[in-house]
Amino acid sequence: MVDEKLADTQVISPDLIRDVEMALREGKGSVAIALTREFHAADIADLTEALPSELRDAFVSALGQDLDPEMLAELDEQVRDEVLDHLDPRVLASHVAGLDTDDAAEVLEDLDEAEQQRVLDALPPSDRELVAEALSYPESSAGRLMQRDYVAVPRSWNVGQVIDWLRDHDDLPEDFYELFVVDAEHRPVGAVPLSRAMRAKRLVQVADIMEGQQKLFPVGMDQEEVAFQFEQYNLTSAAVVDPTGRLLGQITIDDVVDVIEEEHEEDLHRLGGVNAEGDLFFSPAQTARRRSSWLSVNLFTAVLASITIAMFADTIQQIIALAILMPIVASMGGNAGTQTLTVAVRALATRELTATNAWRIFWKETIVGGYNGCFFALLAGALSYVWFTDLMLASVIAMAMIVNLLVAGVFGLLIPVGMWRVGLDPAISAAILLTTVTDVVGFFAFLGLAKIIML
């Protein structure tokens, strides 16, 4: 059993944050560093993010040469920008030189061009060339994601030659899971899992134990597609090739996990009308400005719902109970639609919802909307009757509930699928469009039926 005290030391607790903050405010940087000396780079990054903005520079300065370069790669993008603003280009270059090329590119990608060039100029020539090449690939591509360090061996070698070569070379990747087998033109022709190579006899030919079928990723492939294939085929690592098929680098599962989390957060933020990268570490003014664009769109859509209500102003004046019950219909439709929308957006992202099964899912959601519409129509009708003792009013809200939940289920699927079919990201504005549909339909159905039946 893991010692509980040992486990606790790995958690960025509120007490630790308070102690570090107090030490920094008192100018005792060495004390703050002593409190965190045994922590992992990812934990140091979490601690840096948890500190007030005005103390982050003091904390990073106190770390000095003890700053683990991996910490920079683990920081939130906004916080990392703050930290990099206070680092001298030569100091930053010394940290970047200790990172894998993909992490180095991630740290430098948001610097302005002049600052980026100053850091590159301060790097050793060999590192400079690799990092500059990584930065030349499109952001979110396999080329930006890949590591340039990998292990490639010719197919003519045997296992003994491979082992001897590995032992004699010090510039191997820190972590690798397979050996890429290449031909004379440095094109991948197979791969040997490291575990298989270690179990084979020395005289066994690499070509005899390699897996000829392997996933090769073009350097320009989008990182979302890379992540999908890693998940689909249970990959641990994979080769990245240029347009001619030559081996350029490798992508490993730890980088793909970051991509999956990044894509998931991006969809979640967009569904909530927040910018893709989130705004947790922005100032209040920046956050308000970034959110205002979607709130402006939402204001316009809310006006459409208000116009619908205004069309039945005379009906509401004659039956005040309608104003009390209206929010129930709209709210139930919005929530039901959001359930379908969330499932649809996620299914599109994971490719579980495709053109092949879209109609089957459409009819399923239609049936679900009808079933829930009937069930909650009974509940809402009963509640209305108990409240106002008006059978006609109860019938109106029941029928409106069926209509709106049915529409919510249908459009909760049609809106994201329609956006996807025309090449738009369904996570961006589907929620606002759906809310508009359920509000307008809900109010129109409820008030329209009331006018027809009760007046």
Secondary structure, 3 states (H helix, E strand, C coil): CCCHHHHHCCCCCHHHHHHHHHHHHCCCHHHHHHHCCCCCHHHHHHHHHHCCHHHHHHHHHHHHHHCCHHHHHHCCHHHHHHHHHCCCHHHHHHHHCCCCHHHHHHHHCCCCHHHHHHHHHHCCHHHHHHHHHHHHCCCCEHHHHCECCCCEEECCCEHHHHHHHHHHCCCCCCCCCEEEEECCCCCEEEEEEHHHHHHCCCCCEHHHHCECCCCEEECCCEHHHHHHHHHHHCCCEEEEECCCCCEEEEEEHHHHHHHHHHHHHHHHHHHCCCCCCCCCCCCHHHHHHHHHHHHHHHHHHHHHHHHHHHCCHHHHHHCCHHHHHHHHHHHHHHHHHHHHHHHHHHHHHCCCCCCCCHHHHHHHHHHHHHHHHHHHHHHHHHHHHHHHCCHHHHHHHHHHHHHHHHHHHHHHHHHHHHHHHCCCCHHHHHHHHHHHHHHHHHHHHHHHHHHHHHC
